[in-house]
């Protein structure tokens, strides 16, 4: 049986060589968010020890924003690892193409939860454009963001170094704005517009698999029993066309950071 180009791309993603994923399970969603926050602070601090700078790709959703709220709380605590937030580049994995003031914006939620309170250099906050900004169409916004990534990467390629790329996951297995059985699954561009998303708002801008896979570490932060089946399927090697989270990996590490409920369908847990 021959495969379509999209199926072949998905097959290559599933079969490519990369480190086996790590799975970390916390008792509940709040403990999960705090644990991820502590690990993120430590990872960014370590990157700055080596290179003086660090970079992170943020995600939205309730657990993603809860992580940022815990990071903000840690910034006020006398912890061993500290991050110079003025030397952190901040990117996003996807964004809703809505007006800048809309509460649906991942950028707005991240600024409220963390960025506005820790002294991030505004020039290093790389937000995806809103619908009421310079671009009337999401395709133009995506092309602009791809240019920003390429400019930051310089001679190293289309995407700069990402120390940590955070992702949530939907109950059907979508990551960023890559939904099952959608054109985004086989789109090889680093950034693209997504229309007619099954989850509102329907119009978005998203990183693609290739840009996500350029990250040193990809962390999938997932909570809730409603996502347990998708977690189990993704970790069992499901075809990324049917379950995009199964096609996600980082260069050095892929970490599934779960609460007990989200891990409840994994083998050996009942």
C-alpha positions in Angstrom: 0.0 0.0 0.0 1.4 3.4 -1.0 1.3 6.3 1.5 0.2 9.9 0.7 2.8 12.6 1.3 1.2 13.5 4.5 1.2 9.9 5.8 4.8 9.5 4.8 5.8 12.6 6.7 3.9 11.3 9.7 5.6 7.9 9.4 9.1 9.5 9.3 8.3 11.5 12.4 7.2 8.4 14.3 10.2 6.4 13.1 13.0 9.0 13.4 15.7 8.3 16.0 15.5 10.4 19.1 15.8 9.7 22.9 13.0 7.7 24.5 10.6 10.0 26.3 10.9 10.5 30.1 7.6 10.3 32.1 7.3 12.1 35.4 4.0 11.8 37.4 2.9 14.1 40.1 0.0 13.6 42.5 -2.2 16.4 41.2 -2.4 19.4 38.9 -1.1 21.9 41.4 1.9 19.8 42.3 2.5 19.2 38.6 2.5 22.9 37.9 4.9 23.7 40.7 7.2 20.8 39.8 7.4 21.9 36.2 8.1 25.5 37.3 10.9 24.4 39.5 12.4 22.3 36.7 12.0 25.2 34.2 13.8 27.7 36.5 16.7 25.2 37.0 17.0 24.5 33.3 17.0 28.1 32.2 19.5 29.0 35.0 21.8 26.2 33.8 21.6 27.4 30.2 22.6 30.9 31.4 25.5 29.5 33.3 26.8 28.1 30.1 25.9 30.8 27.6 24.6 33.8 29.6 21.3 33.6 27.8 18.5 31.2 27.6 15.3 30.7 25.5 11.9 29.2 26.2 8.8 28.6 24.1 5.6 29.1 26.1 2.3 27.4 25.8 -1.2 28.5 26.9 -4.0 26.6 28.5 -4.8 26.3 32.2 -1.9 24.1 33.1 0.6 26.1 31.0 -0.4 29.4 32.7 -0.4 27.7 36.1 3.2 26.8 35.5 4.0 30.4 34.8 2.3 31.6 37.9 4.4 29.2 39.9 7.5 30.5 38.2 6.5 34.0 39.2 6.1 32.8 42.8 9.5 31.2 42.7 11.1 34.4 41.5 10.2 35.9 44.9 11.6 33.0 46.9 15.3 32.5 48.0 15.8 29.5 45.8 19.3 28.2 44.8 18.8 28.6 41.0 17.8 32.0 39.8 17.1 33.2 36.2 18.1 36.5 34.8 14.9 37.2 33.0 16.4 40.1 31.2 18.5 37.6 29.2 15.8 35.2 28.3 14.2 35.0 24.8 10.5 34.2 25.0 8.7 32.6 22.1 5.3 30.9 21.6 4.3 27.6 20.2 1.0 28.9 18.9 -1.3 31.8 19.2 -4.9 32.6 18.6 -5.3 35.1 15.8 -7.5 37.5 17.7 -7.1 41.1 18.8 -4.3 42.0 21.2 -6.6 42.7 24.1 -8.6 39.5 23.7 -8.4 37.2 26.8 -7.9 34.3 24.4 -4.4 35.5 23.6 -1.7 33.2 25.0 0.6 36.2 25.1 -1.8 38.2 27.3 -2.2 35.4 29.8 1.6 34.9 29.9 2.3 38.5 30.5 -0.2 38.6 33.3 1.0 35.4 34.9 4.8 36.0 34.7 6.4 38.3 32.1 5.2 41.7 33.3 6.5 41.0 36.8 10.0 39.6 36.3 11.8 42.2 34.2 11.9 40.5 30.8 13.5 42.6 28.1 10.6 43.7 25.8 12.9 43.2 22.8 13.3 39.6 23.7 9.6 38.8 23.9 8.7 37.4 20.5 4.9 37.4 20.4 3.0 36.2 17.4 1.0 39.0 15.8 -2.6 39.7 16.8 -5.4 40.1 14.3 -5.6 43.9 14.9 -1.9 44.5 14.3 0.1 44.9 11.2 -1.4 41.8 9.5 -5.0 41.3 8.4 -4.5 37.7 7.5 -3.0 34.9 9.6 -0.8 33.7 6.7 1.0 37.0 6.7 1.4 36.9 10.5 2.9 33.4 10.2 5.3 34.5 7.5 6.4 37.4 9.6 7.0 35.1 12.6 9.0 32.7 10.5 11.2 35.6 9.5 11.7 36.5 13.2 12.7 32.9 13.9 15.1 32.9 11.0 16.6 36.2 11.9 17.3 34.9 15.5 18.8 31.7 14.1 21.2 33.6 11.9 23.4 31.1 9.9 22.2 28.2 12.0 18.9 27.5 10.1 15.3 28.5 10.1 14.8 28.2 13.9 17.0 29.5 16.8 18.0 27.4 19.7 15.2 26.7 22.2 16.4 25.4 25.5 12.9 24.3 26.6 9.7 24.2 24.5 6.6 23.8 26.6 3.4 22.1 25.2 0.0 21.3 26.4 -2.1 18.6 24.8 -5.8 18.5 24.0 -8.0 15.4 24.8 -7.9 14.4 21.2 -4.1 14.7 21.1 -3.5 18.1 19.5 -0.3 20.1 20.4 0.3 23.7 19.6 -2.4 24.2 16.9 -1.7 20.9 15.1 -5.0 19.0 15.2 -5.5 15.4 14.2 -6.0 14.7 10.5 -5.5 18.3 9.6 -3.2 19.9 6.9 -1.0 21.1 9.8 0.2 17.5 10.5 2.1 17.3 7.2 3.0 21.0 6.8 6.8 21.2 6.8 7.1 25.0 7.3 8.4 26.2 10.7 5.3 28.4 11.1 1.9 28.4 9.4 -1.6 29.7 9.7 -4.3 27.3 10.9 -7.9 27.9 9.9 -11.1 26.1 10.8 -9.7 24.7 14.0 -12.2 22.3 15.7 -11.6 24.1 19.0 -12.4 27.9 19.1 -11.1 30.3 18.2 -10.8 28.8 14.8 -8.0 30.9 13.3 -4.5 30.6 14.7 -0.8 30.7 14.0 1.3 27.7 15.0 4.8 26.3 15.0 5.1 23.1 13.0 6.6 19.8 13.9 10.0 20.8 12.4 10.3 23.9 14.5 9.1 22.0 17.6 11.7 19.2 17.0 14.5 21.8 16.8 14.2 22.4 20.6 16.8 20.9 22.9 14.1 19.7 25.2 10.3 19.4 24.6 8.1 19.2 27.7 4.5 18.1 27.4 2.6 19.2 30.5 -0.7 17.3 30.7 -3.3 17.1 33.5 -6.7 15.5 33.9 -8.4 12.2 33.3 -10.0 13.4 30.1 -6.6 13.4 28.5 -5.4 10.0 29.9 -6.4 8.0 26.8 -4.5 10.4 24.5 -1.4 10.2 26.7 -1.4 6.4 26.6 -1.9 6.4 22.8 0.8 9.0 22.2 3.4 7.1 24.4 2.5 3.8 22.6 3.6 5.2 19.2 0.4 6.2 17.6 0.6 7.7 14.1 1.1 11.5 14.5 -1.6 12.1 11.8 -4.2 10.6 14.1 -2.7 11.9 17.3 -0.2 14.8 16.8 1.3 14.6 20.3 2.8 11.2 19.3 5.0 13.0 16.7 6.6 15.5 19.2 10.2 15.1 20.4 13.2 17.3 21.3 16.8 16.9 20.3 18.1 16.0 23.7 15.0 15.1 25.7 11.3 14.7 25.5 9.5 14.8 28.8 5.9 13.9 29.5 5.0 15.7 32.8 1.7 14.3 34.0 -0.6 14.3 37.0 -1.9 11.0 38.3 -5.2 11.4 36.5 -3.5 12.0 33.1 -1.3 9.0 33.7 -4.1 6.7 34.7 -4.3 4.8 31.4 -0.6 4.1 31.1 0.5 0.4 31.3 0.8 -0.8 34.9 -1.5 1.9 36.3 -5.2 1.4 37.1 
